[in-house]
């Protein structure tokens, strides 16, 4: 049941009026009448990829405190940025963040370009992020489609093509309702609507300003949209992480710059990866205390279960490791998986 032309023309005015009254207050969102900071918009959009607003809000503030401008971030030590990013996941975002800041400083005088085509050429900026920055930061007409907008638009137009094949139709529908002016506010209004009213489960249709033009509501079952294809089971991997301790310090390694956790600190491991289990070979010969399947962690495309091997009386030297004070381990910026492992390792130490 498609939205008729008259109803479609009313979507933008109704949504913008609702947004003006009910917009969420977010730290990266400019107050009405205030100048938009493109750096804040870009930083927030990168952080919000695959991450919730609740998780990003305090981390965004910390980033701005440490690196208040794009130029500051361009001059930052990559290890410091990666450590600050720890826990947010999808660490390639942080590496691209630094690369983008440096490229913009070198090629654009420290100012993000104001159009989608140029933005898409920058590290870590894809179609969605380029459109969001162009619309929100620079007032350009751009078609912005994130997960919330995708859900709202699929329901408005009752688009029943299963995802991901349905994304093309959803984007075309979003294009049809995006206004020439206030495209950034329109996009943020749709995001707010999806976050607070047109939610994944139990949408609050009676509160929705777009209810009268919504084909999903008219059909009586808006929650069925967007239609999603059945998920495939994620493969299971297993490996081992190693705690090697001497003189109140623990051995950490810096992972290769590319790949999983690229450039971040972690415990030594046995070479497990997304496509293969670890080989179980420890980095040194020692009397290991082992906890089997002690940590389980989910990634986008696979699960990992780690055995944890503990050696607390190591006295020799090791190459290519950093000896990190155990009482300051929380400052090492360990990824979430290894932060979980650290907690369990400390329990093993105390029980030893």
N, C-alpha and C positions, 0 to 999 in steps of 0.2 A: 504494500500500500504506500505509494510515494507521497511525499509532502506536496500539496498543490502550490501553484505559483504565489498565490496571495499569502498563504501561510509561510512560505519560504521568505518572502519579503519582510515579514514581521519579526523574524527570528533575531536579527541583529539589533534592532531598536529595543526589543523587549529584554534581550540578554544584557545589553549595555546599561539599560536603566536599572536592572537588578544588580549588576556589578557595581554601579555607582553607590548603591545603598548597602550592599552586603559584602563587598570585597574583603578578602582575608588580609590581615596585616602580617606581612612576611618581611624579614630583614633585608632581603634583596629587592624588594618591590618599592618603587618610588611612591611617596605620598602624593595625593592629588595636587597638581600644580607644581610639584618639585621637578627638578631636572633629573632625568634618568642617567645613572652611571653605567655605561656599557660594560665596564670591567666587572661590576657586581652582577649584571645580568649574565654575562658569559660564564663567570665563575660558578654562579648558582646553577646554571643549566648543565654544566659539566658534572657538578656534584650530584645533581638530582637524577642523573641517568641511572636507572636500576636501583635507586636508593630513595627512601621515604623522606618526606619533609621533616618529620620528627627527628630522624637521624642526622639530617644535613644541617638543621638550624644552628645547633651549638658549634658544629665544626666550621660552618661558614664564618661565624663571628671570630673564631680563633684564627682562621686564615687571614681575614681582613686585618686583624690586629698585628699579625706577624708581617704580612705583605699587603699594605694598604692600597698599593697601586700596581698596575700591570708592570711598570718598570721595576718595582721592588721585587716582584715575583720573577722577572726575567734574570735578576742578579742573584737569586737565591741558590743555595747549595742544593743540588738534586737530592742528596741523602736526607736533608732536613725536610724537604717537601714530601718525600716518600714516607718518612717517619710520621709527619703530621697527618698524612692521609690514612695511616694504618687504622684498620677497622671499618673503613668505608667500602672496601672490596673493589673489584674491577680496576686493578692497579695501573693498567695501561692508561687509564684516564689521567692519572697524576703525571705520568711520563709525558703524555701529550700536552698536558697543561703547561709544563715547563717549556717544552719545545715550541708550543704556540706563542707563549709570552716572549720568548727570545726572537722568534721569527718576526712577530709583529713589531718588536722594538727595532730590529734591524731593517726591515723593509717598509714599515708603515709609520715610522716615527713614534712608535708606542701607542698608536691609536688604532683600534679595531676598524677594519673596513665596514662600510655601512650598507653593503648589498649582499644578497645571498650568494651570488656567483663567486665573489672574492672570498667570502667567509668559508664556503665549502672547500676551498683550496688549503685551508689552514689545518694543522695537525689536530685530530680529535674532534673536528667539527663536521658532522654529516648533514643530511638534508633537514632533519627536524631541528637540530641545534642552530643551523644557519638561518632557518626561517624564524625561529623564536627570537634570536638576537636581532635580526633585521626588523621584525615587527615591534618587539618590546623596547629595544634600546634605541632604534632609529626611526620608528614610526612608518616604516615601509609596509606596503600591502604585501603580506606573505601568508601562505597557507600553513598553519602550524597544527600538527597532529601528533599529540603524545597519547599515552594510554587512556587518560581521562577523556580527552577530546574524541579519541577513537570510539570509546564507549557511548558518549553522548550522541555523536553523529550517527553511529550505527542504529541507535534507538530512534532518533528523529526520523530517519529515512527507512527504518525497518529493513536494513540491509542484511540479507540472510546468507550471503556467500561466506563460507567458513574462512576464518583466518588461517594462514596468512594471505590466501588468494583474494580475500575480500578487502584487503587494504587499499587496493587501487580504487575500488568503488567508493570507499569511505573518504579517501582523499578528494576524489572528484566532488563528492557531496559537500565536503568541508569548503572546497573552493567556491562552490555555488552560493554559500551563505556568508562567506567572509566579506565584510564591507571594505570599501576603498579607504575610508578613514577610520581611525581608532582600531586598526587590525590587532595591535598589541593588546589593548584592553579587551577586545573581543576574545582573543585567544586565552587570556588570563581569566576572563569570565567563564569560558567553557571549562577551563581547568578547575576553577572553584566549584562550578556546578557539578562536575563529575566527582570531586572530592567530598562534597558535603550533601548533595541531594540525589544526583543520578549515580548512586553508588553501585558497586558490583552486585551486592545482594540487597534486596529490599529497598529499591529506589523509592524515595519519598515524592511520588509524582504529584500529590496534592499541593506541595510547596513549590513546584517547578514553574518558573515563568514561561516555559516553552511547552507546557502540557497540551494546550489547544492545537498546536501544530505538529504534535509528535505522533508519527505513524505507529511506533511501538506501543505507546499508551493506548491509541485507538484500537489496536489489535488485541489489547487486553493482557499482554504478557511482555512488557518491555525488558524484563530481566533476562530473556533468552538471547538478547543481542548484546554484544556481537557474538556470533556463533563461532566457537573455537573447535579446531580439530582435536582429536584425541591425542593426549600426550604420550610420547614414547618413554619407556622406562630408561632411566639414566644408568649407564654402566657403573659398576663398583670397582674401585681400585684399592689396593692395600700397599703399605710401605712402612718404613721405620724412621723415626726421628731420634736423634742422639743428644743426650745431655752429658757434656764432658766438663768436669769441674776441677778447678785447682785454685787454691788460695783465695777463696771467696769470689771467684770469677767463673763464668761459663763461656764456652767457645761458641761464637756465632760466625756464620759465613754470610757474605754478600752474594746474592744470587746474580746470575748473568743478567745483562741489561735488558734482554728480550725474553719473552716467554712468561710463564706463570710466576707472579711475584717479582718480576724483573727489577733488579736494582735494589731490592729490599733485603733487610737482615732476616736471618732465620737460623734455626738449629741445623746442623749438618743432617743430611738424610741419605737414603740408599738409592736415590735416583728415580723414585717414582715420578710419574707424570700422567697427564690426562689419558694418554694412549697406552700406558703399560704400568704394571706393578713394579715396585722396587725389587732390587736383587737381593736384599737382606744382608748385604756385605757391609760391615761397620767400617768407619774411617780409620780406626785404630784397633789394635788387639788389646782387649781389656776384660776384666771380670764384670760383665754386664748384668744389671738387674733389669728385667724386662717385664713390662705390663702389656699384655696382648690386647689388641683392639681397644686401646684406652681412649682414643679420640676419634670421633666421626664428624665429618664436615661435608657440606654440600656445596658444589660449584654449579655453574650454569649447566654444564653438560655431563657431569659425573659426580659420584660420591667417592670420598677417600676415607679409609679407616687406617689409623696409624697405630702401630706398636710403638711403645716408648721404651728406649733403652738408656739406663742411667749408669754413669761412672762418676763417682764422687771423690776418687783418690788418685787422679791423674797427675803426674809430676813432670812429664817430658814436655817438649815444645811441639807445636804443630804449625805447619805452613798454611798461609792463606786463611787464617782465622783471626777474629778479633776477640780478645778476652774482655768480656763485659762484666762489670760488677753486678753480682746477683741482686744486691739491694737496690739497684737502679734499673732493673730489667724492664720495668714499665716504660722507661725512656728510650728504649731501643727501637720503638716503632715496629714491633713485630706484627705481621699480618694476623688476622683473626684466628686462622687455623693454628699458628704457632703460639699465639697468646693463650689459646685453650690448652695447648700442649704444655706451656710453661706452668700454668696453674696445676695441672696434673703432675708434672715433674716435681714441683715443690712439695706436693703431698707425698710423693714417693720418697723424697729426701728426708722428710720428717719421720717417715715410717721406717726408714732404713736403720 
